[in-house]
Amino acid sequence: MPDPTYDLFVIGAGSGGVRAARMAASQYGARVAVAEPAALGGTCVNVGCIPKKLYSFAAHYAEAFEESHGFGWSGAAPTLDWAQLKANRAREITRLNGIYGGLLSGAGVTVLRGSATVKGPNAVEVNGEVHRARHILVATGGWPVVPPLPGSEHAITSNEVFDLKDFPKRLLVVGGGYIACEFASIFTGLGSHVTQLYRGEQVLRGFDDDVRHFVADEMRKKGVDLRTRSDVASIEKAADGLRVALKDGTQVVADSVLYATGRAPNTAGLGLEEAGVKLALSGAVVVDEHYQSSVPGIHALGDVTARVQLTPVALAEAMVLVDHLFGAGQRRLDYELIPTAVFTHPNIGTVGLTEAQARQRLGAVRIYRSEFRALRHTLSGSTERTLMKLVVADASDRVVGLHMVGADAGEIVQGFAVAMRAGATKAVFDATLGIHPTVAEEFVTMRTPVA
Ligand SMILES: Cc1cc2nc3c(=O)[nH]c(=O)nc-3n(C[C@H](O)[C@H](O)[C@H](O)COP(=O)(O)OP(=O)(O)OC[C@H]3O[C@@H](n4cnc5c(N)ncnc54)[C@H](O)[C@@H]3O)c2cc1C
């Protein structure tokens, strides 16, 4: 190969792409380019984690005002200015886009504004120009999919929901995954009447069963009209809103219908198959443990590989790949014990195995579980309850699963994830003193197994 222009050509400036480009250039002095047609930062920054968390904060204020009465506060309930919230969010996202641009240019990465197409193992085309690179990294993420059904053109996805022109007073959310549940909670908090439909038995498949049932009950208590074993037949535009016919013959009328039923890897039209890159049936790039595709020199990570679709995973994969390509790095990412949060109201925080997974993999397990009303709610008047659960391998005494539904669950679980990665046993949890009075102390004070 003639000397290529770049050591690494990254397609997509999202979580994984930006991290890989930046680390390769700044840590290893690699010549790096990144192509991106849209705003820098990808899904997480623009239409994912960040705007969602901002709206979740906004939604919590409604509860906070309500609860403040129990602590002696009084006054008229404030109202939400949707236009103001959207404008403030947009300003913050623009600031973050600028930071991403600064990080890339500061590291000496060439940013090409346009869509990229792979033209072979070492060639990428952007805006009609072909660039040669020793390595290509496909980090193009995913895109929400609305299943074909009559009237599907009236549905929106998570890409549009943050910027709806008018606040949806009646919102129908379709889906039972974490994104659907989060939006159902958030818009309920913001003041929408939310109906959520999920065709399965229970929302949040893959999470611990206790967590799934508990959070579904809490979401209902907060006002989400959550209906399981329920699905949409068709959507029709009418004078009073979108008329949504359900498969059970009933009907829901809503201002907006948000589909959050799944995301597809962004590989269509990328030229990957023409270059010989193997794709899974879902369209995901098939990669080995070093993120190499079936074509040497073409790599992929993050959501486009459709494995664990979380920003910290894409970031970690990027660092492992860059070490592997340009350093001595042979390390592999350990996909066990990935902590994660769901920003339903109340939040979910979880790390490690569910009870069912632990029983299947490890046989004998001990379960510790506590359900209670947090101290704050003794005065706030809220009926919100908290769930905390430990799954312990009986033979080794190691804590292999830790689950929580309650305020700030993600903040609490992050620290416990460190202890679990270090191999903490239940005896270590028992020997740890609690911080009193907190909710988190319950994780180190549960003594009697419930199962
Ligand atoms: C609503 C929502 C909420 C979420 N909340 C969380 C959360 O709370 N926590 C969490 O960890 N994760 C969350 N995620 C998931 C997280 O956003 C993704 O896992 C993460 O962004 C994946 O990073 P990535 O680099 O693989 O892809 P992305 O961040 O999606 O970046 C891909 C980039 O590639 C670009 N691209 C696509 N095609 C081309 C092309 N042909 N040429 C050049 N560029 C191209 C795209 O424009 C995009 O900028 C959420 C996702 C959604 C949708």
Ligand as a Chemical Component Dictionary entry (heavy atoms), coordinates in Angstrom:
data_LIG
# 
_chem_comp.id                   LIG 
_chem_comp.type                 NON-POLYMER 
_chem_comp.pdbx_formal_charge   0 
_chem_comp.three_letter_code    LIG 
# 
loop_
_chem_comp_atom.comp_id 
_chem_comp_atom.atom_id 
_chem_comp_atom.alt_atom_id 
_chem_comp_atom.type_symbol 
_chem_comp_atom.charge 
_chem_comp_atom.model_Cartn_x 
_chem_comp_atom.model_Cartn_y 
_chem_comp_atom.model_Cartn_z 
_chem_comp_atom.pdbx_ordinal 
LIG C1  C1  C 0 -32.812 8.168  24.042 1  
LIG C2  C2  C 0 -31.504 7.513  24.393 2  
LIG C3  C3  C 0 -31.044 7.573  25.683 3  
LIG C4  C4  C 0 -29.843 6.992  26.020 4  
LIG N1  N1  N 0 -29.419 7.076  27.301 5  
LIG C5  C5  C 0 -28.247 6.515  27.660 6  
LIG C6  C6  C 0 -27.777 6.617  28.990 7  
LIG O1  O1  O 0 -28.439 7.198  29.865 8  
LIG N2  N2  N 0 -26.592 6.068  29.291 9  
LIG C7  C7  C 0 -25.834 5.406  28.365 10 
LIG O2  O2  O 0 -24.750 4.924  28.684 11 
LIG N3  N3  N 0 -26.264 5.284  27.075 12 
LIG C8  C8  C 0 -27.441 5.828  26.711 13 
LIG N4  N4  N 0 -27.866 5.730  25.419 14 
LIG C9  C9  C 0 -27.062 4.956  24.456 15 
LIG C10 C10 C 0 -25.871 5.772  23.939 16 
LIG O3  O3  O 0 -26.337 6.996  23.414 17 
LIG C11 C11 C 0 -25.157 4.961  22.860 18 
LIG O4  O4  O 0 -24.809 3.701  23.375 19 
LIG C12 C12 C 0 -23.882 5.669  22.396 20 
LIG O5  O5  O 0 -24.154 6.938  21.884 21 
LIG C13 C13 C 0 -23.196 4.805  21.314 22 
LIG O6  O6  O 0 -22.064 5.471  20.838 23 
LIG P1  P1  P 0 -21.529 5.155  19.384 24 
LIG O7  O7  O 0 -20.213 5.866  19.268 25 
LIG O8  O8  O 0 -21.549 3.705  19.111 26 
LIG O9  O9  O 0 -22.595 5.790  18.367 27 
LIG P2  P2  P 0 -23.266 7.228  18.304 28 
LIG O10 O10 O 0 -23.036 8.011  19.526 29 
LIG O11 O11 O 0 -24.653 6.999  17.861 30 
LIG O12 O12 O 0 -22.459 7.959  17.154 31 
LIG C14 C14 C 0 -22.520 7.545  15.828 32 
LIG C15 C15 C 0 -22.185 8.732  14.928 33 
LIG O13 O13 O 0 -21.926 8.253  13.610 34 
LIG C16 C16 C 0 -22.442 9.195  12.700 35 
LIG N5  N5  N 0 -22.615 8.541  11.392 36 
LIG C17 C17 C 0 -23.573 7.662  11.019 37 
LIG N6  N6  N 0 -23.376 7.297  9.729  38 
LIG C18 C18 C 0 -22.273 7.964  9.298  39 
LIG C19 C19 C 0 -21.554 7.990  8.051  40 
LIG N7  N7  N 0 -21.940 7.279  6.995  41 
LIG N8  N8  N 0 -20.445 8.780  7.969  42 
LIG C20 C20 C 0 -20.034 9.502  9.043  43 
LIG N9  N9  N 0 -20.674 9.505  10.237 44 
LIG C21 C21 C 0 -21.772 8.737  10.354 45 
LIG C22 C22 C 0 -23.745 9.636  13.342 46 
LIG O14 O14 O 0 -24.182 10.874 12.810 47 
LIG C23 C23 C 0 -23.331 9.724  14.813 48 
LIG O15 O15 O 0 -22.872 11.013 15.141 49 
LIG C24 C24 C 0 -29.063 6.316  25.037 50 
LIG C25 C25 C 0 -29.527 6.255  23.718 51 
LIG C26 C26 C 0 -30.729 6.843  23.392 52 
LIG C27 C27 C 0 -31.221 6.760  21.974 53 
# 
loop_
_chem_comp_bond.comp_id 
_chem_comp_bond.atom_id_1 
_chem_comp_bond.atom_id_2 
_chem_comp_bond.value_order 
_chem_comp_bond.pdbx_ordinal 
LIG C1  C2  SING 1  
LIG C2  C3  SING 2  
LIG C2  C26 DOUB 3  
LIG C3  C4  DOUB 4  
LIG C4  N1  SING 5  
LIG C4  C24 SING 6  
LIG N1  C5  DOUB 7  
LIG C5  C6  SING 8  
LIG C5  C8  SING 9  
LIG C6  O1  DOUB 10 
LIG C6  N2  SING 11 
LIG N2  C7  SING 12 
LIG C7  O2  DOUB 13 
LIG C7  N3  SING 14 
LIG N3  C8  DOUB 15 
LIG C8  N4  SING 16 
LIG N4  C9  SING 17 
LIG N4  C24 SING 18 
LIG C9  C10 SING 19 
LIG C10 O3  SING 20 
LIG C10 C11 SING 21 
LIG C11 O4  SING 22 
LIG C11 C12 SING 23 
LIG C12 O5  SING 24 
LIG C12 C13 SING 25 
LIG C13 O6  SING 26 
LIG O6  P1  SING 27 
LIG P1  O7  DOUB 28 
LIG P1  O8  SING 29 
LIG P1  O9  SING 30 
LIG O9  P2  SING 31 
LIG P2  O10 DOUB 32 
LIG P2  O11 SING 33 
LIG P2  O12 SING 34 
LIG O12 C14 SING 35 
LIG C14 C15 SING 36 
LIG C15 O13 SING 37 
LIG C15 C23 SING 38 
LIG O13 C16 SING 39 
LIG C16 N5  SING 40 
LIG C16 C22 SING 41 
LIG N5  C17 SING 42 
LIG N5  C21 SING 43 
LIG C17 N6  DOUB 44 
LIG N6  C18 SING 45 
LIG C18 C19 SING 46 
LIG C18 C21 DOUB 47 
LIG C19 N7  SING 48 
LIG C19 N8  DOUB 49 
LIG N8  C20 SING 50 
LIG C20 N9  DOUB 51 
LIG N9  C21 SING 52 
LIG C22 O14 SING 53 
LIG C22 C23 SING 54 
LIG C23 O15 SING 55 
LIG C24 C25 DOUB 56 
LIG C25 C26 SING 57 
LIG C26 C27 SING 58 
# 
